[in-house]
Amino acid sequence: MKQLSLEYRGKQITATLGDEPPMWYVTIGGTALTKFPARPEETETSVRGRVLVWLEANPDMLDRDQIILGGG
């Protein structure tokens, strides 16, 4: 599994696995939201769960106007 998509509160969220180092990059409409280290034992269900936990903890990030590129 290199990528998964899910809908959350009407928004299309994508998690893509990068190789070096193994990281999940989470985006909304192609705009980066966050990243987190990949785990060797992960399944689609566990990655989806991690993304949902992050989204629930950061609800303001669903509004692309709140995304500050380069950090912040």
N, C-alpha and C positions, 0 to 999 in steps of 0.2 A: 504494500500500500504506500503510495507516494503522495496521494492527495485525497481529501474528502471535502464534501460540501454539505452544509446544513442550512436550514432556514431558521432564523431566530427573530421573533417579533417582527415578522414581515421582511427581514433583511437576509440577503444571501451572504453567508460567511464561508470562507474557504480556508482550509489548513493544508499547507504544502510542506512536504518533508525536504529539507536541504541536506546536503551530504557532509560537508566538512566545516565544523563539526556537525553531527546529526542534530538538527533543530527543526521544530515545527514553526512555520511562519503563518500567522493568522491574518487574513485580509478581509476587507469588506469593499466590494466593488473595485478591487485592484489596489486599494489603499491599505498600507500596513497598519495593523492594530497592535500586535504584540508578537513575541516569539517565546518559545520555551524549549528546553532540551528534550530530545527524543529519548525514549527508554527502549532498550532492546526487546522487552517482553510485551510491548504495546500492541493492542488490537484496535480495530476501527472503533469499537465501542469505548475503549478507554481513552483514546484521543478525543473522540466526540465529547466524552464526559469532562475532560480537562478543559476543552474549549468552552463548554457551557458554564462550568464553574467560573472561569475568567470573565465571561460575558455577564453573568449575574453579579459579579463583584464590581464590574465597571460599566454600568448601564449607560452612562453618558457617552461612551465611545461608539454607540450605535449611530449617533448623529455625526456625520462626516465633518460638520462645521467645528466639532470639538477636537478633531484630530490635528495635532501639531506635528508636522513632519520634522524630523531631526530631534525629536524628544520634547520634553517640556512637561 
